[in-house]
């Protein structure tokens, strides 16, 4: 089975790598996968942070005005 991969603009055959290069390649793939997972987690955390900010703003407005704006939007 021929497994090719690219680094920069060059293509390489995984089967022709030395054992040390294969280990380094494995480490690279691990780091790339972890980076993708962390990017996804970052997006989720940003979304949660923004939701908390909006909730906090609503709570502050409600406290100042005495009006619960959320109750106007909810169906009974």
C-alpha positions in Angstrom: 0.0 0.0 0.0 1.5 3.3 -1.0 0.7 6.2 1.3 1.8 9.6 0.0 1.7 12.8 2.0 2.7 16.4 1.3 4.9 18.7 3.2 5.1 22.2 1.8 5.0 21.6 -2.0 6.7 18.2 -2.0 5.1 14.8 -2.1 6.6 11.9 -0.1 6.0 8.1 0.1 5.5 7.1 3.7 6.8 3.6 3.0 10.2 5.0 2.0 10.7 6.9 5.3 13.2 5.8 7.9 11.8 4.6 11.2 12.7 7.9 12.9 10.9 9.8 10.1 7.8 7.7 10.5 7.8 8.5 14.3 8.2 12.2 13.5 5.4 11.9 10.9 3.2 10.3 13.6 4.0 13.1 16.0 3.1 15.6 13.3 -0.3 14.0 12.6 -1.0 13.9 16.4 -0.2 17.6 16.8 -2.3 18.5 13.7 -5.3 16.5 15.1 -4.9 18.0 18.5 -4.7 21.5 16.9 -8.0 20.9 15.1 -9.7 19.7 18.3 -8.5 22.8 20.1 -9.7 25.1 17.4 -13.1 23.4 17.7 -13.0 23.8 21.4 -12.0 27.4 21.0 -15.1 28.0 18.8 -17.4 26.3 21.4 -15.9 28.4 24.2 -16.3 31.6 22.3 -19.9 30.8 21.6 -20.5 30.0 25.3 -18.7 33.2 26.3 -20.9 35.3 24.0 -24.0 33.7 25.3 -23.0 34.4 28.9 -22.3 38.0 27.9 -25.8 38.3 26.4 -27.4 36.7 29.4 -25.5 39.1 31.7 -26.6 42.1 29.6 -30.2 41.0 29.8 -30.0 40.5 33.5 -28.5 44.0 34.0 -31.2 45.6 31.9 -33.9 43.7 33.7 -32.5 44.8 37.1 -32.3 48.4 36.0 -35.7 48.6 34.3 -37.7 46.1 36.4 -39.0 44.6 33.1 -38.4 40.9 32.2 -37.9 41.2 28.4 -37.5 37.4 28.1 -41.0 36.8 29.3 -42.4 38.8 26.4 -40.6 36.4 24.0 -41.7 33.2 25.6 -44.9 31.3 24.7 -47.1 30.4 27.7 
